[in-house]
Amino acid sequence: MKSIFRYIALLKGYKLYAFILVFFFVWMAFFDANSLLIHRELNKEIKKLNKQKQFLEKEIEKDKKSLKILNTDDGKEKMGREAYYLKHDNEEIFIIEYDTID
């Protein structure tokens, strides 16, 4: 029975230390410059930037494939015909526009 009272008396002496420890954890979690809230926001930003990076890497791969195709003679001719309506001297071009308004 004496040992229980001894532990209770020991705990009463450590109230100040417990308060300081709890205060420290609350301060570090919410108020510090490196708080958990700021870390959470930064982690969200990192995830968003990683998604953007993956998207841009895919776009770079698509553009590399397009450039590879455009560097051939057939690719240049196709691009000139489709985008700039270029033609050979002995050809005629008919542009058909569809009316989408009903």
PEHU-V428464 format. One record per residue. N is the residue number from 1. D_FIRST is the distance of its C-alpha to the first C-alpha in whole Angstrom. Layout:
# PEHU-V428464
n | d_first
N | D_FIRST
N | D_FIRST
This chain:
# PEHU-V428464
n | d_first
1 | 0
2 | 4
3 | 5
4 | 5
5 | 7
6 | 9
7 | 10
8 | 11
9 | 13
10 | 15
11 | 16
12 | 17
13 | 19
14 | 21
15 | 22
16 | 25
17 | 26
18 | 25
19 | 28
20 | 30
21 | 29
22 | 30
23 | 33
24 | 34
25 | 34
26 | 36
27 | 38
28 | 39
29 | 39
30 | 42
31 | 43
32 | 44
33 | 47
34 | 46
35 | 44
36 | 43
37 | 46
38 | 48
39 | 48
40 | 48
41 | 51
42 | 53
43 | 52
44 | 54
45 | 57
46 | 56
47 | 57
48 | 60
49 | 61
50 | 61
51 | 62
52 | 65
53 | 66
54 | 66
55 | 68
56 | 71
57 | 71
58 | 72
59 | 75
60 | 75
61 | 76
62 | 78
63 | 80
64 | 81
65 | 82
66 | 84
67 | 86
68 | 86
69 | 88
70 | 90
71 | 91
72 | 93
73 | 97
74 | 96
75 | 93
76 | 95
77 | 98
78 | 95
79 | 94
80 | 97
81 | 98
82 | 95
83 | 94
84 | 97
85 | 100
86 | 102
87 | 105
88 | 107
89 | 111
90 | 112
91 | 109
92 | 109
93 | 105
94 | 105
95 | 101
96 | 100
97 | 98
98 | 96
99 | 96
100 | 93
101 | 93
102 | 94
